[in-house]
Amino acid sequence: MGEFKVHRVRFFNYVPPGIRCVAYNNQSNRLAVSRTDGTVEIYNLSANYFQEKFFPGHESRATEALCWAEGQRLFSAGLNGEILEYDLQALNVKYALDAFGGPIWSMTASPSGSQLLVGCEDGSVKLFQITPDNIQFERNFDRQKSSAVRKMIVDRQYMGVSKRKCIVWGVAFLSDGTVISVDSAGKVQFWDSATGTLVKSHLISNADVQSIAVADQEDSFVVGTAEGTIFHFQLVSVTSNSSEKQWVRTKPFQHHTHDVRAVAHSPTALISGGTDTHLVIRPLMEKVEVKNYDAALRKITFPHRCLISCSKKKQLLLFQFAHHLELWRLGSTAATGKNGDTLPLSKNADHLLHLKTKGPENIICSCISPCGSWIAYSTVSRVFLYRLNYEHDNINLKRVSKMPAFLRSALQIMFSEDSKKLFVASNQGSLHIFQLLEGSFKHLHTFQPQSGTVEAMCLLAVSPDGNWLAASGTSAGVHVYNVKHLKLHCTVPAYNFPVTALAIAPITNNLVIAHSDQQVFEYSIPEKQYTEWSRNIQKQGFHHLWLQRDTPITHISFHPKRPMHILLHDAYMFCIIDKSLPLPNDKTLLYNPLPPTNESDVFRRRTAHAFKISKIYKPLLFMDLLDERTLVAVERPLDDIIAQLPPPIKKKKFGT
Amino acid sequence: MVQLRPRASRTPASAEAMVDEGQPASEEAEHGLLLGQPSSGAAAEPLEDEDGEDELDDEAPEELTFASAQAEAREEERRVRETVRRDKTLLKEKRKRREELFIEQKKRKLLPDFLLEQLTAAPHTDIKKSPGKLKEVNLQKKNEECEKGSDSKKVKVQKVQSASQKSYLALRLKDQDLRDSRQQAAKAFIHNSLYGPGTNRTTVNKFLSLDNKRLPVKKAAAQFLNHAWGIQKKQNAKRFKRRWMFRKMKTNKSK
């Protein structure tokens, strides 16, 4: 493999926003998660819990409710009084409709999915009819007409109930007339809606109980508390063969450290998310048929896309935050050492630039050119391009104004290796190519999407010689375009799991694709077919431990002089695949910690296989090869994220 | 309008007055002489008459000819008309001055024409994203149109929005403030109920250090060092060190 000096970077101050609402869609097995900064992410739970789509946030949006309606339509409502519908094909907000009732506190869809109910601050509940293109206001219910409210509504309202000003955080209405309410006193209360009386009260926590979600069959529900615990309630029969049933608190789960503000109940799993930014999916053992690795707990903490780009020549890193970009130059060292040493820095890392966006929108994507003199980023409405000049130790930034009008929002931006071309994937499905000149740019060509489909292109990859461009969308295969001749070259056949990372190798022009089920394919672009190595590994299958990894591969890179090596990483490991070595089968040890030390180490040499995995640096956000002897690893320890979260509930422990 | 003062026994006298017009002057003169007050014309007469009535109840009320009353009424009317005309002209002048002021202000505040054209040509964005300036421009345009409507013809119906303003919407700024304040209030409510007084919250440092305190060998707190202390002092010290070293190297070189 060789020896590398590794730049361990820990100054990327990435703090994900907390989770505010969670909505589960049973038909497509997808989860919509809305965060406190207005970002909405869609996770495909059947594709190994991969985040396949996301809608960037907005400062004015304070989402309070998220729900799915019929036909896979997603609606959200927030404190700014607007109902937004999200377009899942084009990945943008379709429209925003003001409900004219003040801040909206809750929203739900009717069981048939054709109507939308919204609870507003002024006390009214408004009914909207969902039409194919739009939603229309239908009726307005006053506070008294609660009998017209539909069944199975999960409604959140605030009212000063008892003397201690208890806030009801969640209400669920079951079809047999029971109303379940969770409040800030830590109680779960069952009410009878016919008589209006309290049937049962469970005190489950000292802190607030903040969220509730009922399963479709109405035989179990889950509540989340402010201490981070979620409780599972089930309807069980009183004795083993009696027909009388009652609600019993069955299981507590402690997977969070902070408030659990949103829970959802899918047929087989409990889903929770809260202020500590983790999304936890806990499959219920009694509901899971096959007890394999699928039934394990999944905790999604780190982003499933790459937020860092690197300029190899100038050793610069560009960090993408929600509202600003940071440019850092890596430090340098003159010392040498042996394997495992920590070398002292002779020059510290330098924070060169802090670039803030104008306006309330979040940044979708950003990129720095390999030569380090161009920075481009995009929000929902505009694309920004900047030119950098370096003089001695100073940096000079100049914005390129006059962006073309057709370039509204880009899902992915990439520069070519020679920094002369800019590739922009817009959310309408088209790919634009611009040529970069000294202070401006020129539009070269646009690849329109295939007929009829409006498919957002999420990932781009450019070959180092500048001839090929690969783009992957959300459903179809990976398209490969010839940049010199400006036409579509070929399409890699579609695979049923989404693509998580794409890269083109330097000399052989092999396209390496990583999917969310941890499969890695290698496709030769000049020959328009899968490579021999790829066929071998598909025939043999990956090692079972490789397939059981939780986090997707987010970045792939190559060694410029060694075409047989592929470097890829996910959040908890990085791996160099050596295609010249034999492939491991299920019986061999996947994680070989040390290389063979001397000639007589025959056993280790015999069991050496192609996957060289290292778990030294974790959790990894980004890993790349800077030059032949240097690697850069950007880590983000979980404690550093927790240190910047809002205050948790006080827990009194004996002895402290 | 001229208000005729009510007199009880006026009617027969007025009838007489209407019939013969030649007599009144002499009667007036007599009357005026009787009371020793100068006859200052029609307006002065009624007052004297009343005094006269008080003193001499038996005497018949004097006659007031129709002509004099008519003259009096006409005078009053003329005076009122004069005042109204004066008021109108004053108001018109005021309005003209205000309009000129507005035009001047608008010339100062309004975006240059070509920018406005660009704005109208630009694609329609979300309501929330329309900039504040656009709203101001809209309101001023509306104001101007309202003024023009009221000044020229009062009967004409005012046009509120012209057809050319299709690409952006006019929003009342009052509504926007209200909506923002309600959103802020809602957010403040949630924040107070979760993190406000009465909730049992602790700092992240204490939370992470709970485990450290319970270990058999007690460790320090998770965030023991306060890196935010004295940032300015440290920066100053760094700058001073760099300058000192530079100076030192210069003096060494010169030696």
Interface residues (C-beta under 8 A of the other chain):
Chain A: S60 A62 L79 N80 G81 E82 A96 D98 G102 P103 W105 E121 Y158 I167 S184 N206 A207 D208 A226 T257 D259 S381 D639 I642 A643 Q644 L645 P646 P647 P648 I649 K650 K651 K653 G655 T656
Chain B: T125 D126 I127 K128 K129 R179 R182 Q183 A185 A186 K187 F189 S193 L194 Y195 T199 N200 R201 T202 T203 V204 N205 K206 F207 L208 L210 K213 R214 A222 Q223
